């Protein structure tokens, strides 16, 4: 329960390296960043393949790896059914697919590129957590009242199943009424290291904080 409240749905950033000259044409830093973001968030491998970052199969494997990492962070300490895990997975995929960003032009800076990314913050977690706190507290109150009346309390497995179902439903309801902030911009640096181009990991992680209202989750830690 407490683990679920703390967990942020953080993109498992796939930092895929591109060898200098590997594609036989000038490096397209903007296309490269778009390929990584589209595949990681939306499961869209079109740019990933077009930019020759990898094959469609590799793209799918990396996308699933990212989702698996998120699922593990959410459910690793909770005994929930495979069916509920599958439903939760679909919710996360839907949230990721609806992020709003536009990858702009790349500016060359010595051994790096600066790629502008315009975005609109998705306001999803604050309303979801607010709703979840209310429904989960009502559920706990109901269990407490029944126990005081001599009724049997649910098992740990049943408790986990219901709590995670409430969290899943809160995310679905928040997604149905999701809103976005004004358009802003940030920069992702793509750096040359050991003859390969790599996105700056801190920039990629920072972008996720900008794409979602992570602040409410950080306050729960």
LINBEL-V802885 format. One record per residue. N is the residue number from 1. SS is DSSP state (a for helix, b for strand, c for the rest). Layout:
n=N ss=SS
n=N ss=SS
//
This chain:
n=1 ss=c
n=2 ss=a
n=3 ss=a
n=4 ss=a
n=5 ss=a
n=6 ss=a
n=7 ss=c
n=8 ss=c
n=9 ss=c
n=10 ss=c
n=11 ss=c
n=12 ss=c
n=13 ss=c
n=14 ss=c
n=15 ss=c
n=16 ss=c
n=17 ss=c
n=18 ss=b
n=19 ss=b
n=20 ss=c
n=21 ss=c
n=22 ss=c
n=23 ss=c
n=24 ss=c
n=25 ss=c
n=26 ss=c
n=27 ss=c
n=28 ss=c
n=29 ss=a
n=30 ss=a
n=31 ss=a
n=32 ss=a
n=33 ss=a
n=34 ss=a
n=35 ss=a
n=36 ss=a
n=37 ss=a
n=38 ss=a
n=39 ss=a
n=40 ss=a
n=41 ss=a
n=42 ss=a
n=43 ss=c
n=44 ss=c
n=45 ss=c
n=46 ss=a
n=47 ss=a
n=48 ss=a
n=49 ss=a
n=50 ss=a
n=51 ss=c
n=52 ss=c
n=53 ss=c
n=54 ss=c
n=55 ss=c
n=56 ss=a
n=57 ss=a
n=58 ss=a
n=59 ss=a
n=60 ss=a
n=61 ss=a
n=62 ss=a
n=63 ss=a
n=64 ss=a
n=65 ss=a
n=66 ss=a
n=67 ss=a
n=68 ss=a
n=69 ss=a
n=70 ss=a
n=71 ss=a
n=72 ss=a
n=73 ss=a
n=74 ss=a
n=75 ss=a
n=76 ss=c
n=77 ss=c
n=78 ss=c
n=79 ss=c
n=80 ss=c
n=81 ss=c
n=82 ss=a
n=83 ss=a
n=84 ss=a
n=85 ss=a
n=86 ss=a
n=87 ss=a
n=88 ss=a
n=89 ss=a
n=90 ss=a
n=91 ss=a
n=92 ss=a
n=93 ss=a
n=94 ss=a
n=95 ss=a
n=96 ss=a
n=97 ss=a
n=98 ss=c
n=99 ss=c
n=100 ss=b
n=101 ss=b
n=102 ss=b
n=103 ss=b
n=104 ss=b
n=105 ss=b
n=106 ss=b
n=107 ss=b
n=108 ss=b
n=109 ss=b
n=110 ss=c
n=111 ss=c
n=112 ss=b
n=113 ss=b
n=114 ss=b
n=115 ss=b
n=116 ss=b
n=117 ss=b
n=118 ss=b
n=119 ss=b
n=120 ss=b
n=121 ss=b
n=122 ss=b
n=123 ss=b
n=124 ss=c
n=125 ss=a
n=126 ss=a
n=127 ss=a
n=128 ss=a
n=129 ss=a
n=130 ss=a
n=131 ss=a
n=132 ss=a
n=133 ss=a
n=134 ss=a
n=135 ss=a
n=136 ss=a
n=137 ss=a
n=138 ss=a
n=139 ss=a
n=140 ss=a
n=141 ss=a
n=142 ss=a
n=143 ss=a
n=144 ss=a
n=145 ss=a
n=146 ss=a
n=147 ss=a
n=148 ss=a
n=149 ss=c
n=150 ss=c
n=151 ss=c
n=152 ss=c
n=153 ss=c
n=154 ss=c
n=155 ss=c
n=156 ss=a
n=157 ss=a
n=158 ss=a
n=159 ss=a
n=160 ss=a
n=161 ss=a
n=162 ss=a
n=163 ss=a
n=164 ss=a
n=165 ss=a
n=166 ss=a
n=167 ss=a
n=168 ss=a
n=169 ss=a
n=170 ss=a
n=171 ss=a
n=172 ss=a
n=173 ss=a
n=174 ss=a
n=175 ss=a
n=176 ss=a
n=177 ss=c
n=178 ss=c
n=179 ss=b
n=180 ss=b
n=181 ss=b
n=182 ss=b
n=183 ss=b
n=184 ss=b
n=185 ss=b
n=186 ss=b
n=187 ss=b
n=188 ss=b
n=189 ss=b
n=190 ss=b
n=191 ss=b
n=192 ss=b
n=193 ss=b
n=194 ss=c
n=195 ss=c
n=196 ss=b
n=197 ss=b
n=198 ss=b
n=199 ss=b
n=200 ss=c
n=201 ss=a
n=202 ss=a
n=203 ss=a
n=204 ss=a
n=205 ss=a
n=206 ss=a
n=207 ss=a
n=208 ss=a
n=209 ss=a
n=210 ss=a
n=211 ss=a
n=212 ss=b
n=213 ss=c
n=214 ss=c
n=215 ss=a
n=216 ss=a
n=217 ss=a
n=218 ss=a
n=219 ss=a
n=220 ss=c
n=221 ss=c
//
